[in-house]
Amino acid sequence: MNIVLFGGTGTGKSSVINLMAGQPIAHTSPDSHRCTLHLAEYPITFEGTRYKVFEAVGLDEPRLQTGDYLTVISNMYDLINALKERGGVNLLLFCIRGGRVTATMQSNYRLFFEFLCGEKVPLVLVVTNLERETNMEDWYTRTRGHLEKHNIMSAGHACITAANLLDGRHRDKYEESRGILHRVVGAHCSPSMEGWTEAALQVAQQIRDEEDQPQPRSKDQSRTSVPSNVRNTDLQQEYHDRTRNVVILGESGVGKSSLINLIMGQDVAETSVDALAITVDAAPYDVTISGQCFRLWDTAGLNEGSEGRVPAPVAVNKLTQILGNLNKGDGVHLLVHCVRGTRVTRAMRTSYQMFLSAIGHSKVPIVIVATCLEDRLPVMTEWWDQNKDQLAKYGMHFSGYACVTTLPGEDAVTKDIRQRRAQSYEDVCRLILNHCSQTPPRRDALFSLGTLFGSA
């Protein structure tokens, strides 16, 4: 597995290498001077998997002159192109120092994730220097909105301290950080992607041409911005802008709206503590996950009976409408079956059969998300381990699963619940990224819910 670690000066890239390895294999410096002048490769093994970690020079290092700057860009391109022949880049680790979002941070993100890797390699944010946080995860909770505002998206994150020379008060956080880092790498290091360097090919020669040109230097050129010729290609922009439809289905009260809020990172969908439906009409919510655009559709529950806020026949008709309309337009790319994390029930099977009938033979992927697992011990995924056989026995088959808590942030009062909530966000986002089809199924696959329930 090939991992590229990048970030600006003083973010602790070399310290992160040592934290992952469990021993000092990369040289570190206590000040902000660059320790990594050239590419460095480190073989690291943990949890039975061998990784090759490539530590890269940040592209906005303060001491880089214009010529050096272009050389770094060219070297990074050569590295990634060479890695394509060796299995590709499996993961990008973007190392930043816990603090405000800076222009340097944005430049590094754009050049590595968007330009060099064409937005097709999973990126994990590694936030360092958080030993003084009571709960290191709190930094991400506070800053996530600012990151998204500046279009810095990630498949996952690790809030850590990578400083080995800590006093006894923080030593436990250092050891905790190693576990956090190992888990997030293991969760997001994906098989290599083909074709992700194509976008860079058109620009590589331009970079080399600029290197060959005399570079006039002035007093103001000790710090250089991104070259004007480094831009997203039309192909990249089309990939970034294409919105895929994710329809969230389930019985009333299973937490569909709360799941929407978890993914969105804010309370945008109305929720209720009782079992009556809040969602009357299907509501769309646009979200960007790891640089990819999705439209989440919150739908009415199907099991309220005739006395609920949305009677069952009305809910069926509305669901038929939305699926039919989406099928005529951009299509449905993923169905998410949301259930409460309790025992498998016949009502759960009935809902599943309705959804299956709705998509007919169109082969839309279906995944399951089990909610309300904040108190599940020892881990939330135990629900799947205990219930997957019963689901299969009932004829319920899924492309993937996530076991989560959708408790709002203000209700996550303990460290364990906060960690479970953060893990839930990452697991659901990864589920969508891994299973949402790139293209919708055939548009002639008719939705038949209305026919199925026409006599009801």
N, C-alpha and C positions, 0 to 999 in steps of 0.2 A: 504494500500500500504506500503510495507516494503522497506526502503532505507538504504543502508550501506554507511556511510561516512568514508573515510579513507585518510591517507596522513601522511607525516613525521612531525617531531617536528617543531613548529613555523609556520606552514602553515595557521593557523587560523581556524582549524576544529570547535572548540567550538564557535568561533565568527560567523562562517557560520550558525551553529545551531540557534544562537540568531537572526541572520539576517532573517532567514526563519520564525522563530516564531514571530518576531516583538516585542520580549521582552527578557530580560536576564534570560534564563532558564538553560544555561550551564555555568560552571565556566571557566573563561578565565584568562590568565596570560600575562603580558607585555613582559616577557622574553621567552627564548626558552625552559624552563624547562617543562617537561610533566605535563599537568593538568589532562589528562585522563590516569589513571593507569589501569583501568579496563573498560570493556564494559559499555556503558551508553545508555539508551533508552529514547527517548524523543517523546511524542505524539505531533504532530503539525497539525493544520488544516488551510488551506488557499484555497480560491476560491472554497469552498464547498466540498473539498476532504480531508479526514483524512489520515495522514501519520504517520508511526512510523519510526523514524530516529535513527539508531544505530551508535553511534560514536565509532570507533575502534582505538586501539593503532597502530601507524605506525610500520611496521615490521623492520625498520632500525633506530629505536630511538637510539640516541647516548648512552644513559645510560643503555640500555638493556644488561645484562650479558647473557651468553650462555644459562643457564637454563631458564631464563626469556624469552629469545627469542623463544625457543621451546614451552614454555607454551603459549605465545601469538599466535603462529601459530595454536596450538591445540585448543585454545579457539576460534579463528576465524573459524576454521573448524566446531567446535561444534555449533557455532552461525548459520552458514549458513545451516548446516544440520537440525538444529532445525527450522529454518525459512522455510525450504522446507515443513515441516509439517503444517506450518501456512500460506500457500499460496505462499511461495517462496520469493526470492529477486526480487523486481521489478525494482530496479535501483541502480547502483553504482555511488557515487559521489566521484571523485578523486580530493582531494584538494591539490593544489600546490601553492607555492609562486611565484609571477611574477619574473622571473630571468632566468638563464640559465638552461638547462636540466642537471640533476645530476644523479649520479649512484644510490643514494637513491630513487629518483623519479622512475627510471627504475625498481628497485627491488620491490617497492611497487606495481607498475602497474602489473608486471608479476605475482606476488604471488596472488593478489586479482582477477584480471581479467582473467588471463590465467589458473592458477592452481585452486584456490578456486571456481571459477564460470565457468570454462571451456569455456570461451569466449562466453557464451550464454546469458549473462545479459547485457542490455544496459549500457554503461559507459559514463558519462558526466564529462568533465574536468571543475573544478571550480578554476579559477586563481584569487588569492587574492593579496592584497597589491598594487593595481594599482591606488590609488587615485591621484598620481602625474602625471599620463598620461593625456594628453589633451583629448584624446579619448581613453577610456579603451580598446576598441576593437582593437586598433592599436597593442597591445602586441601580440595578437593571429596572426594578419596578418604578423608580423615580425618573429614570432617563429614557426609558423605552419610547415614550412619545416624542422626545426630541430627536432620537435616532431616526424614527420613521418620518418625522417632518423633513429631515435632510436626506431622505431616501436611502438610508443605510439599513438594509434588510439582511437578516441572517436566518439560516435554518435552525440554529441553536446558539446557545451562549454558555459561557463558564465565567462566573464571578469568583475571582480567586485572589490569593496573595502568592507571588512567586519569589518573595524575598526570603532567603535561607537564613540570613543572619538576624533573626528576630529574637526578642527576649522571651522568657517563658510564658508570658501572657498570651502571645500570639502563635506559639509554636503549634498548638493544636489546629489552628486555622491553616497552617502550611500543609500539614498532613491531610487535612480535609480537602484542601485544594487539589492535591494529587489525585484523589479519588474522583472529584468532580471533573477534572480534566480528562482522566482516562475514560470515564463514562460518556462524556459528550463526544470524544473522538470515536469511541466504539460505536456510538449510536448514529453518527453522521458520515463516517468514512464510507463512501459508496463505491461500487464498481465503476471503472473508468467510463467516460462519456466519449463517443466518437464525434469528431467534427468540431469540437469546441475551439480549436485554434484557427479555423478557417477565416474568421472575421479579422484575425490579426495579420494574415498573410499580406493583405493589400497595403498595410501600413508599415510592415517591417522594413521594406526596401527604402521607404521614405525616411525612416529613422536613420538607417545606415547612411543614406545620402547626406543627411544633415550632419552626421558625425564626420564625414569626409570634408565638409565645408569649414573654412576658418571661422572660429567662433569669437566675435568681438566681445570683450569683457569690459564691463564698467563697474563702478563701485556698487551699483544696485543689483548686480547679477550674482551675488553670493547665495541668494535664495531664488530659485527659479520656479515658476508656475508650470502647470501642465502644458506641453507643446500644443500649439493651436491645431496641429494636424491629427491629434489623437482624439477621435470622435467615435461615437457609436455608429456602426454601419446601419443602412436601412434594414438589413436582415435582422440585426440585433434589436433595433427599435420595434420592428414588427413582432418579434418574439416577446419583447417586454410588454408591449401594449395589448397583445391578444388576451381577451378575458374569457375564462372558462367558467361554466355554470356548475355549481355544486348545490344540490338540493338536499336539505336536511329534513328527514321524515321521522315520524314516530308518534306514539300515543300521547295524549294530553298529560302534562305534568312530569315528563321524563327529563326536561331540562334542555329542550331545543334552543330556546331563546338565550338561556344562560350559556350554552355552548357557543352561540354566535358571539356573545359578549366576551367570552374567554379568548376567542380567536381574534376579535377586533381590538382587544386590549382596552376597551372602554365600554360603558353601559350605553349601548345604542338600541338594543331590543328590549322591549318591556317584558318584565318577568313578574310572576306572582307566587306567593307562598302556598296558595291553595291549588286544588286540582283542576279548576276551571281554566279553559283555554284563554290565553291573552291574545294570541295571534289569530285574527279573523281572516285577513287577506294575506296572501304570500307577500313577504317583504324582502326586497333585495338589499344586500350590504356588500359594497365593494371593498376588497382588501388585497394588499400585496404581501405575498409570502416569499421570501428568498428571491426577490426580484421578479416574481411571476404574479400575474393579475388573476384574481378569482372573483366571482360574484356568488355570494352565499344567499340561498333562498330559504327563509324561515317559513314553514308551512303550518297550517292548523292541525291539531291533533284529530285522530280519526275515531276515537272511542268514547266520546262524551254522551252518546245517546241523544234522545230528543229534547232533554231538559237543559243541556249545557248551553254555554254561550255560543258555541258553534255546533249545532246538531250534526250527527254523523252524515246524513245525506248531503248537507251543505258542504261539509268538509271534503267529502268525496268529489263533489262536483268541482269545487275550487281546485283541488289537487289535479283533477283531470284537465282542467283548463290550463293551469300553469305548465304542466308537463307537455300538453299538446302545443301550446304557444312556443315553448322553448324548442320543441322538436321541429317546428316550422321555421324557426330562426337559427340561432347559433348552435342549438342542440343541447343535450344534457351530457356533461362530461363525468359526473360522479354523483352517486346517491349515497347519503350517509344515513344509516338506520340508527337512530338514537334510542337507547333503552336505559332503564334504571338498573343499577348494578345489584339486582336481587336474583332470585331463582328464575329460571326460564319458564314462562307461562304460555298458555294457549293463546292469550290475547296478543302476546309478542309474535307468535307464529302467524296469527291471522293478519296482523299488520304487514309482516314480511311477505305473505302471499299476495296481499293487495299490491305492494310495490312491485313484486315480480311480475304480476299481471300487467301492471302499468307500463313496464318497459318492454314487454313481449319478448321478441327475439333480437332486440337491438344490441344486446351485450354491453349495456352500460355497467361499469364496475360498481359493486355495492360493498361498502365497508360498514362495520359496526362500531359504535362508540358507546361504552357503558359508563354512565354517570353516577354521581352520589357515592363515590368510593373513597371519600376522604378519611374514613375510619377503618378501611379494610386493612387487615394485618395478615402477614408482615408487609406485603406490597400490594399495590392496586391491581397489578396484572394477575394476581392469584384468581381474580374473578374469571378471567378467560380460561386459565388452566382448569378450573373446576367445572366450567359450563360449556366448553367447546364441544365435548362429546354429545351433550344433551341437545345443543343447537343443531348439530349434524343429524342427530336422530330425528328431530322435527323437520328435517329437510331445509335447514337454514344454513346457507353457505356464503362466506364472505371472502373478498379479496384481501382484506386486512382488518385490523382491529386496534382500538386504543381504549385503555381503562383510565378514567380521569375523575377529577373533581372539578366542578364548575362553580364552587363557592366564590362569591365576589371577594375582591381584595380586602375590603374592610372586615370581612368575617374570617379571614385567615389570620387568627390571633396567635398561633403557635408556630415555632420554627418548622416543625414537621409539616404542618398544613401549608405553609408558604412554599416549602420545597416541593410538595406534591402539586400545588397549583402551577408552579413554574414548569415542573416536569410534564404536567398535563398539557400546557400550552405547546411545548416542544413536540410532544407525542402526536397531538392532533394535527399540527402543521406538517409534521413529517408524513403522517398518514395521507393527507391531501396531496402533498408533493409526489409521493411515491405511487399513488393509485389513480389520480385524476388523469383521464385519457387526454392525449395531446389533440386528438381530433374526435368530434362527436360520432356516434354510431350512424348507421344508415338512416336517412330521414324518412324512408318509407316504412319504418317499423312503427306501426300505429299504436297509440296509447289506448288501452281498452278498459280502464277503470269504470268509465261510464257504462259500458256494456255489461261489465261484471256485476255492477250494482243497480242496473236499470230496473230490476224487479224488486229491489229491496224496499 
